[in-house]
Amino acid sequence: MDTDTTTGENAPTALILLGCPQVPVQTSVAIYLCHALKAHGISPTIAGTTSARKLIDVADPEGHYIGASIDLDACIAAIAEKERDFDQVFVFVHNDGGVSYAGTISAISSGRLIAVVYGEHAEEVAATITFPCEKVVAKAVHNPMPLVHKLKEVLQ
């Protein structure tokens, strides 16, 4: 948890983990998720590859929606070494690499894990997830709305 500077209380935290931004919906859905989490009083942090973080930074240059942004590998190392953890972790998954990241987080984090599975083959990729986690699955490539609607259910 992070300390809320306005109240001095611990604010719930969420990590949004982004891999390669190969599928167009990833960036817009990640920014939407940051906004939605903030609206629920949750402090979001984005961890991603350099290209994924740059796309987010360019889309929200003044940081109105996103929270902190950190390197993916540095974030995983900090969680593994128990230097940092999050109350919730949303791992964006559209291929085997995303499944591996989610599996790693499942093993090292004590937070609630939500695999956000999207892309052309979302159902097939989701079926390969065998570790404990919640799954949000939508065949979303260019249109983010199927994924947004499913995330709204999880955020309630």
C-alpha positions as CSV (number, residue, x, y, z in Angstrom):
1,M,0.0,0.0,0.0
2,D,1.1,3.6,-0.6
3,T,0.5,6.4,1.8
4,D,-2.2,8.8,0.7
5,T,-0.6,12.3,1.1
6,T,-4.0,13.9,1.6
7,T,-5.2,11.7,4.4
8,G,-2.0,10.0,5.7
9,E,-3.8,6.6,5.3
10,N,-2.6,3.7,3.3
11,A,-4.2,3.7,-0.2
12,P,-4.8,0.4,-1.9
13,T,-2.3,-0.2,-4.8
14,A,-2.5,-1.9,-8.2
15,L,0.1,-2.9,-10.7
16,I,-0.7,-2.9,-14.4
17,L,1.9,-5.1,-16.1
18,L,2.3,-4.6,-19.8
19,G,4.3,-6.6,-22.3
20,C,5.0,-5.9,-25.9
21,P,2.4,-3.5,-27.3
22,Q,1.8,-5.6,-30.4
23,V,-2.0,-5.6,-30.0
24,P,-3.5,-2.1,-30.4
25,V,-6.0,-2.2,-27.6
26,Q,-3.4,-2.6,-24.8
27,T,-2.4,1.1,-24.5
28,S,-6.0,2.5,-24.4
29,V,-7.3,-0.2,-22.1
30,A,-4.3,0.3,-19.7
31,I,-5.0,4.0,-19.5
32,Y,-8.7,3.4,-19.0
33,L,-7.8,0.9,-16.2
34,C,-5.6,3.5,-14.5
35,H,-8.4,6.0,-14.6
36,A,-11.0,3.5,-13.3
37,L,-8.7,2.4,-10.4
38,K,-8.0,6.0,-9.4
39,A,-11.8,6.6,-9.4
40,H,-12.0,3.7,-6.9
41,G,-9.3,5.2,-4.7
42,I,-6.6,2.7,-5.8
43,S,-3.1,4.0,-6.7
44,P,-2.0,2.5,-10.0
45,T,1.5,1.8,-11.2
46,I,2.4,0.7,-14.7
47,A,5.2,-1.7,-15.3
48,G,6.1,-2.4,-18.9
49,T,8.6,-2.8,-21.6
50,T,10.2,0.5,-22.8
51,S,8.0,0.7,-25.8
52,A,4.8,-0.1,-23.9
53,R,5.6,2.7,-21.3
54,K,6.5,5.2,-24.0
55,L,3.1,4.6,-25.7
56,I,1.4,5.3,-22.4
57,D,3.6,8.4,-21.7
58,V,2.9,9.8,-25.1
59,A,-0.9,9.2,-24.7
60,D,-1.0,10.8,-21.3
61,P,1.9,13.2,-21.2
62,E,0.7,15.1,-18.1
63,G,-0.1,12.0,-16.1
64,H,-3.8,12.8,-15.7
65,Y,-4.8,9.1,-15.8
66,I,-1.7,7.0,-15.2
67,G,0.2,6.8,-11.9
68,A,3.8,5.9,-11.6
69,S,5.6,4.1,-14.5
70,I,8.4,1.7,-14.0
71,D,10.6,-0.8,-15.9
72,L,9.0,-4.3,-16.1
73,D,12.2,-6.2,-15.2
74,A,13.0,-3.9,-12.3
75,C,9.4,-4.2,-11.0
76,I,9.5,-8.0,-11.1
77,A,12.9,-8.0,-9.3
78,A,11.5,-5.8,-6.6
79,I,8.5,-8.0,-6.0
80,A,10.6,-11.2,-6.1
81,E,13.0,-9.7,-3.5
82,K,10.0,-8.6,-1.3
83,E,11.0,-4.9,-1.6
84,R,7.6,-4.1,-3.0
85,D,4.2,-5.7,-3.7
86,F,0.7,-4.6,-4.7
87,D,-2.8,-5.3,-3.5
88,Q,-3.9,-6.1,-7.1
89,V,-1.9,-7.0,-10.2
90,F,-3.5,-6.8,-13.7
91,V,-1.3,-8.6,-16.2
92,F,-2.1,-7.9,-19.8
93,V,-1.8,-11.2,-21.7
94,H,-2.1,-11.8,-25.5
95,N,0.5,-14.5,-26.0
96,D,2.7,-17.1,-24.3
97,G,5.0,-14.3,-23.0
98,G,2.1,-12.7,-21.2
99,V,1.1,-16.0,-19.7
100,S,4.7,-16.4,-18.4
101,Y,4.7,-13.0,-16.8
102,A,1.3,-13.7,-15.1
103,G,2.7,-17.1,-13.9
104,T,5.8,-15.3,-12.4
105,I,3.6,-12.8,-10.7
106,S,1.4,-15.6,-9.3
107,A,4.5,-17.2,-7.7
108,I,6.0,-14.0,-6.2
109,S,3.2,-11.6,-5.4
110,S,0.7,-11.8,-2.5
111,G,-1.7,-9.5,-4.4
112,R,-5.0,-10.4,-6.1
113,L,-3.9,-11.5,-9.7
114,I,-6.1,-10.7,-12.7
115,A,-5.0,-11.9,-16.1
116,V,-6.4,-9.5,-18.7
117,V,-6.4,-11.8,-21.8
118,Y,-7.1,-10.2,-25.1
119,G,-6.3,-10.5,-28.8
120,E,-7.3,-12.6,-31.8
121,H,-6.9,-15.9,-29.9
122,A,-7.9,-14.8,-26.4
123,E,-9.9,-17.9,-25.5
124,E,-7.1,-20.2,-26.6
125,V,-4.5,-18.2,-24.7
126,A,-6.7,-18.1,-21.6
127,A,-7.0,-21.9,-21.7
128,T,-3.2,-22.2,-21.2
129,I,-3.3,-20.4,-17.8
130,T,-3.2,-23.2,-15.3
131,F,-2.1,-21.2,-12.2
132,P,-4.6,-19.6,-9.8
133,C,-5.8,-16.2,-10.9
134,E,-8.9,-14.4,-12.1
135,K,-9.3,-14.1,-15.8
136,V,-10.9,-11.3,-17.8
137,V,-11.1,-12.6,-21.4
138,A,-12.2,-10.8,-24.5
139,K,-11.5,-11.1,-28.2
140,A,-10.3,-7.5,-28.5
141,V,-7.7,-6.4,-31.1
142,H,-8.7,-3.0,-32.4
143,N,-11.9,-2.3,-30.5
144,P,-11.2,-2.0,-26.7
145,M,-14.9,-2.0,-25.7
146,P,-15.4,-5.8,-25.2
147,L,-12.4,-5.7,-22.7
148,V,-13.6,-2.5,-21.1
149,H,-17.0,-3.9,-20.4
150,K,-15.5,-7.0,-18.8
151,L,-13.1,-5.0,-16.7
152,K,-16.0,-2.9,-15.4
153,E,-17.4,-6.1,-13.9
154,V,-14.2,-6.9,-12.2
155,L,-13.8,-3.4,-10.8
156,Q,-17.2,-3.4,-9.1
